[in-house]
Amino acid sequence: MKTIFLALLVSSIFSCSEQGSFDVSDEEAINRIRRNYVNGWLADDSETVVGLFAKDAVIIPSGLSPIKGSEKIENYWFPNDSSKTIIHSYSVELLDLQGTDSMAYSLEIGTLNFTYTSGDFSMTKESTSHATTVYKKNDDGNWLIVSRMWTSLNK
């Protein structure tokens, strides 16, 4: 429900503003970010994944409080401890992509299969979730993720 509300809010902001158009090059740039995000996870490449986010970005994991700032996001996803997460598969289907010349959002559904280990504990899990990602074009003309939130779907 939060994802749908955020999508409607973002959509209404974009439709009411006097922004320039969202063109093919903007769409290609955001789709490149989306591919790099998935490929970064599959390659266990924290630098690629975190590098797609603005320094003051916010993520809102399903059922958790917001996490703000690229350093805190990196510590959440890639903690410097003995734990290890191995992504076995990650697929994402784009449901919607809209924007202006400086802001955009995507709605996605994704399926993630991973194994998490920490010491003697190990668990393998598959989850499906809806995600809303907000992107902003910085002063250099590059798109970055400024917000990503997702909610796990019950199967």
C-alpha positions as protocol buffer text, in pm:
chain_id: "A"
residue {
  index: 1
  type: MET
  ca { x: 0 y: 0 z: 0 }
}
residue {
  index: 2
  type: LYS
  ca { x: 287 y: 239 z: 82 }
}
residue {
  index: 3
  type: THR
  ca { x: 439 y: 169 z: -260 }
}
residue {
  index: 4
  type: ILE
  ca { x: 115 y: 253 z: -440 }
}
residue {
  index: 5
  type: PHE
  ca { x: 74 y: 572 z: -235 }
}
residue {
  index: 6
  type: LEU
  ca { x: 431 y: 684 z: -309 }
}
residue {
  index: 7
  type: ALA
  ca { x: 385 y: 610 z: -680 }
}
residue {
  index: 8
  type: LEU
  ca { x: 65 y: 814 z: -690 }
}
residue {
  index: 9
  type: LEU
  ca { x: 230 y: 1099 z: -501 }
}
residue {
  index: 10
  type: VAL
  ca { x: 534 y: 1104 z: -727 }
}
residue {
  index: 11
  type: SER
  ca { x: 312 y: 1078 z: -1035 }
}
residue {
  index: 12
  type: SER
  ca { x: 100 y: 1372 z: -925 }
}
residue {
  index: 13
  type: ILE
  ca { x: 408 y: 1583 z: -853 }
}
residue {
  index: 14
  type: PHE
  ca { x: 545 y: 1513 z: -1200 }
}
residue {
  index: 15
  type: SER
  ca { x: 214 y: 1586 z: -1371 }
}
residue {
  index: 16
  type: CYS
  ca { x: 165 y: 1918 z: -1190 }
}
residue {
  index: 17
  type: SER
  ca { x: 515 y: 2058 z: -1236 }
}
residue {
  index: 18
  type: GLU
  ca { x: 647 y: 2271 z: -1520 }
}
residue {
  index: 19
  type: GLN
  ca { x: 940 y: 2042 z: -1596 }
}
residue {
  index: 20
  type: GLY
  ca { x: 1111 y: 1957 z: -1921 }
}
residue {
  index: 21
  type: SER
  ca { x: 1040 y: 1632 z: -2096 }
}
residue {
  index: 22
  type: PHE
  ca { x: 1167 y: 1290 z: -2003 }
}
residue {
  index: 23
  type: ASP
  ca { x: 1333 y: 1179 z: -2325 }
}
residue {
  index: 24
  type: VAL
  ca { x: 1478 y: 858 z: -2465 }
}
residue {
  index: 25
  type: SER
  ca { x: 1827 y: 932 z: -2332 }
}
residue {
  index: 26
  type: ASP
  ca { x: 1688 y: 978 z: -1979 }
}
residue {
  index: 27
  type: GLU
  ca { x: 1496 y: 651 z: -2006 }
}
residue {
  index: 28
  type: GLU
  ca { x: 1809 y: 471 z: -2132 }
}
residue {
  index: 29
  type: ALA
  ca { x: 2018 y: 615 z: -1847 }
}
residue {
  index: 30
  type: ILE
  ca { x: 1769 y: 496 z: -1586 }
}
residue {
  index: 31
  type: ASN
  ca { x: 1738 y: 153 z: -1743 }
}
residue {
  index: 32
  type: ARG
  ca { x: 2119 y: 132 z: -1734 }
}
residue {
  index: 33
  type: ILE
  ca { x: 2105 y: 208 z: -1359 }
}
residue {
  index: 34
  type: ARG
  ca { x: 1840 y: -62 z: -1316 }
}
residue {
  index: 35
  type: ARG
  ca { x: 2057 y: -319 z: -1503 }
}
residue {
  index: 36
  type: ASN
  ca { x: 2371 y: -218 z: -1311 }
}
residue {
  index: 37
  type: TYR
  ca { x: 2182 y: -253 z: -983 }
}
residue {
  index: 38
  type: VAL
  ca { x: 2078 y: -612 z: -1059 }
}
residue {
  index: 39
  type: ASN
  ca { x: 2415 y: -705 z: -1211 }
}
residue {
  index: 40
  type: GLY
  ca { x: 2599 y: -549 z: -915 }
}
residue {
  index: 41
  type: TRP
  ca { x: 2404 y: -767 z: -675 }
}
residue {
  index: 42
  type: LEU
  ca { x: 2462 y: -1077 z: -887 }
}
residue {
  index: 43
  type: ALA
  ca { x: 2837 y: -1002 z: -897 }
}
residue {
  index: 44
  type: ASP
  ca { x: 2854 y: -927 z: -521 }
}
residue {
  index: 45
  type: ASP
  ca { x: 2989 y: -583 z: -619 }
}
residue {
  index: 46
  type: SER
  ca { x: 2911 y: -345 z: -334 }
}
residue {
  index: 47
  type: GLU
  ca { x: 3091 y: -56 z: -504 }
}
residue {
  index: 48
  type: THR
  ca { x: 2863 y: -76 z: -807 }
}
residue {
  index: 49
  type: VAL
  ca { x: 2543 y: -117 z: -606 }
}
residue {
  index: 50
  type: VAL
  ca { x: 2612 y: 163 z: -357 }
}
residue {
  index: 51
  type: GLY
  ca { x: 2763 y: 386 z: -628 }
}
residue {
  index: 52
  type: LEU
  ca { x: 2423 y: 410 z: -797 }
}
residue {
  index: 53
  type: PHE
  ca { x: 2285 y: 601 z: -496 }
}
residue {
  index: 54
  type: ALA
  ca { x: 2314 y: 970 z: -411 }
}
residue {
  index: 55
  type: LYS
  ca { x: 2517 y: 1039 z: -95 }
}
residue {
  index: 56
  type: ASP
  ca { x: 2199 y: 1137 z: 91 }
}
residue {
  index: 57
  type: ALA
  ca { x: 1978 y: 863 z: -55 }
}
residue {
  index: 58
  type: VAL
  ca { x: 1719 y: 679 z: 154 }
}
residue {
  index: 59
  type: ILE
  ca { x: 1618 y: 314 z: 138 }
}
residue {
  index: 60
  type: ILE
  ca { x: 1313 y: 175 z: 312 }
}
residue {
  index: 61
  type: PRO
  ca { x: 1342 y: -203 z: 338 }
}
residue {
  index: 62
  type: SER
  ca { x: 1020 y: -398 z: 381 }
}
residue {
  index: 63
  type: GLY
  ca { x: 910 y: -377 z: 744 }
}
residue {
  index: 64
  type: LEU
  ca { x: 1202 y: -159 z: 859 }
}
residue {
  index: 65
  type: SER
  ca { x: 1264 y: 207 z: 931 }
}
residue {
  index: 66
  type: PRO
  ca { x: 1428 y: 427 z: 665 }
}
residue {
  index: 67
  type: ILE
  ca { x: 1805 y: 412 z: 627 }
}
residue {
  index: 68
  type: LYS
  ca { x: 1957 y: 740 z: 511 }
}
residue {
  index: 69
  type: GLY
  ca { x: 2295 y: 805 z: 353 }
}
residue {
  index: 70
  type: SER
  ca { x: 2509 y: 593 z: 122 }
}
residue {
  index: 71
  type: GLU
  ca { x: 2746 y: 495 z: 404 }
}
residue {
  index: 72
  type: LYS
  ca { x: 2460 y: 361 z: 621 }
}
residue {
  index: 73
  type: ILE
  ca { x: 2307 y: 189 z: 317 }
}
residue {
  index: 74
  type: GLU
  ca { x: 2639 y: 19 z: 247 }
}
residue {
  index: 75
  type: ASN
  ca { x: 2670 y: -88 z: 612 }
}
residue {
  index: 76
  type: TYR
  ca { x: 2318 y: -231 z: 602 }
}
residue {
  index: 77
  type: TRP
  ca { x: 2364 y: -428 z: 280 }
}
residue {
  index: 78
  type: PHE
  ca { x: 2734 y: -509 z: 308 }
}
residue {
  index: 79
  type: PRO
  ca { x: 2819 y: -519 z: 680 }
}
residue {
  index: 80
  type: ASN
  ca { x: 3183 y: -544 z: 779 }
}
residue {
  index: 81
  type: ASP
  ca { x: 3137 y: -857 z: 987 }
}
residue {
  index: 82
  type: SER
  ca { x: 3163 y: -1231 z: 937 }
}
residue {
  index: 83
  type: SER
  ca { x: 2826 y: -1258 z: 761 }
}
residue {
  index: 84
  type: LYS
  ca { x: 2797 y: -1328 z: 390 }
}
residue {
  index: 85
  type: THR
  ca { x: 2507 y: -1302 z: 148 }
}
residue {
  index: 86
  type: ILE
  ca { x: 2525 y: -1487 z: -181 }
}
residue {
  index: 87
  type: ILE
  ca { x: 2272 y: -1391 z: -447 }
}
residue {
  index: 88
  type: HIS
  ca { x: 2176 y: -1698 z: -652 }
}
residue {
  index: 89
  type: SER
  ca { x: 1927 y: -1522 z: -879 }
}
residue {
  index: 90
  type: TYR
  ca { x: 1769 y: -1181 z: -907 }
}
residue {
  index: 91
  type: SER
  ca { x: 1517 y: -1085 z: -1171 }
}
residue {
  index: 92
  type: VAL
  ca { x: 1329 y: -758 z: -1200 }
}
residue {
  index: 93
  type: GLU
  ca { x: 1032 y: -671 z: -1418 }
}
residue {
  index: 94
  type: LEU
  ca { x: 966 y: -305 z: -1492 }
}
residue {
  index: 95
  type: LEU
  ca { x: 601 y: -213 z: -1435 }
}
residue {
  index: 96
  type: ASP
  ca { x: 626 y: 162 z: -1498 }
}
residue {
  index: 97
  type: LEU
  ca { x: 888 y: 429 z: -1565 }
}
residue {
  index: 98
  type: GLN
  ca { x: 794 y: 798 z: -1573 }
}
residue {
  index: 99
  type: GLY
  ca { x: 973 y: 1125 z: -1523 }
}
residue {
  index: 100
  type: THR
  ca { x: 1073 y: 1474 z: -1618 }
}
residue {
  index: 101
  type: ASP
  ca { x: 1410 y: 1606 z: -1729 }
}
residue {
  index: 102
  type: SER
  ca { x: 1534 y: 1602 z: -1366 }
}
residue {
  index: 103
  type: MET
  ca { x: 1326 y: 1352 z: -1164 }
}
residue {
  index: 104
  type: ALA
  ca { x: 1190 y: 1006 z: -1240 }
}
residue {
  index: 105
  type: TYR
  ca { x: 1049 y: 698 z: -1075 }
}
residue {
  index: 106
  type: SER
  ca { x: 1020 y: 330 z: -1157 }
}
residue {
  index: 107
  type: LEU
  ca { x: 782 y: 67 z: -1026 }
}
residue {
  index: 108
  type: GLU
  ca { x: 909 y: -290 z: -1035 }
}
residue {
  index: 109
  type: ILE
  ca { x: 838 y: -640 z: -919 }
}
residue {
  index: 110
  type: GLY
  ca { x: 1140 y: -852 z: -842 }
}
residue {
  index: 111
  type: THR
  ca { x: 1229 y: -1201 z: -730 }
}
residue {
  index: 112
  type: LEU
  ca { x: 1543 y: -1259 z: -528 }
}
residue {
  index: 113
  type: ASN
  ca { x: 1695 y: -1593 z: -423 }
}
residue {
  index: 114
  type: PHE
  ca { x: 1983 y: -1574 z: -177 }
}
residue {
  index: 115
  type: THR
  ca { x: 2171 y: -1752 z: 99 }
}
residue {
  index: 116
  type: TYR
  ca { x: 2276 y: -1569 z: 413 }
}
residue {
  index: 117
  type: THR
  ca { x: 2541 y: -1713 z: 645 }
}
residue {
  index: 118
  type: SER
  ca { x: 2681 y: -1587 z: 973 }
}
residue {
  index: 119
  type: GLY
  ca { x: 2896 y: -1820 z: 1177 }
}
residue {
  index: 120
  type: ASP
  ca { x: 2714 y: -2154 z: 1205 }
}
residue {
  index: 121
  type: PHE
  ca { x: 2381 y: -2003 z: 1096 }
}
residue {
  index: 122
  type: SER
  ca { x: 2274 y: -2033 z: 732 }
}
residue {
  index: 123
  type: MET
  ca { x: 1945 y: -1969 z: 556 }
}
residue {
  index: 124
  type: THR
  ca { x: 1836 y: -1971 z: 194 }
}
residue {
  index: 125
  type: LYS
  ca { x: 1535 y: -1765 z: 97 }
}
residue {
  index: 126
  type: GLU
  ca { x: 1340 y: -1659 z: -208 }
}
residue {
  index: 127
  type: SER
  ca { x: 1136 y: -1343 z: -190 }
}
residue {
  index: 128
  type: THR
  ca { x: 919 y: -1147 z: -428 }
}
residue {
  index: 129
  type: SER
  ca { x: 866 y: -777 z: -374 }
}
residue {
  index: 130
  type: HIS
  ca { x: 730 y: -459 z: -525 }
}
residue {
  index: 131
  type: ALA
  ca { x: 976 y: -169 z: -535 }
}
residue {
  index: 132
  type: THR
  ca { x: 948 y: 201 z: -601 }
}
residue {
  index: 133
  type: THR
  ca { x: 1268 y: 382 z: -693 }
}
residue {
  index: 134
  type: VAL
  ca { x: 1303 y: 759 z: -727 }
}
residue {
  index: 135
  type: TYR
  ca { x: 1586 y: 900 z: -940 }
}
residue {
  index: 136
  type: LYS
  ca { x: 1726 y: 1251 z: -965 }
}
residue {
  index: 137
  type: LYS
  ca { x: 1956 y: 1400 z: -1225 }
}
residue {
  index: 138
  type: ASN
  ca { x: 2251 y: 1570 z: -1056 }
}
residue {
  index: 139
  type: ASP
  ca { x: 2427 y: 1889 z: -1167 }
}
residue {
  index: 140
  type: ASP
  ca { x: 2663 y: 1685 z: -1387 }
}
residue {
  index: 141
  type: GLY
  ca { x: 2365 y: 1545 z: -1578 }
}
residue {
  index: 142
  type: ASN
  ca { x: 2398 y: 1196 z: -1430 }
}
residue {
  index: 143
  type: TRP
  ca { x: 2103 y: 1012 z: -1282 }
}
residue {
  index: 144
  type: LEU
  ca { x: 2129 y: 869 z: -928 }
}
residue {
  index: 145
  type: ILE
  ca { x: 1892 y: 682 z: -703 }
}
residue {
  index: 146
  type: VAL
  ca { x: 1764 y: 909 z: -424 }
}
residue {
  index: 147
  type: SER
  ca { x: 1508 y: 672 z: -274 }
}
residue {
  index: 148
  type: ARG
  ca { x: 1422 y: 305 z: -297 }
}
residue {
  index: 149
  type: MET
  ca { x: 1156 y: 128 z: -98 }
}
residue {
  index: 150
  type: TRP
  ca { x: 1020 y: -221 z: -128 }
}
residue {
  index: 151
  type: THR
  ca { x: 766 y: -445 z: 30 }
}
residue {
  index: 152
  type: SER
  ca { x: 778 y: -823 z: 33 }
}
residue {
  index: 153
  type: LEU
  ca { x: 478 y: -998 z: -113 }
}
residue {
  index: 154
  type: ASN
  ca { x: 316 y: -1289 z: 69 }
}
residue {
  index: 155
  type: LYS
  ca { x: 311 y: -1608 z: -135 }
}
